[in-house]
Amino acid sequence: MKTAVSSKGQIVLPAELRRQDRIEAGQEFDVERLDRGDYRLVRRAARPNDGAVDWLLDCPQKGFFVPIDGESTDTL
């Protein structure tokens, strides 16, 4: 596949590759220079809770998450 560097120095990943690897806007990558003209692009691992707040805020209805009564650890 072919791509080009923009005037801002940006490189666009072709849509087919983004679909195959489920790459979304905002995902971060490391660029490694292997040799002159040879580079490696490596997707950074997402943080374990990355997106959790957005997911909770997108809850379909208010009051969906309610506190659960539990036992205190003081009695153990």
Secondary structure, 3 states (H helix, E strand, C coil): CCCCECCCCCECCCHHHHHHCCCCCCCCEEEEEEECCEEEEEECCCCCCCCHHHHHHCCCCCCCCCCCCCCCHHHC
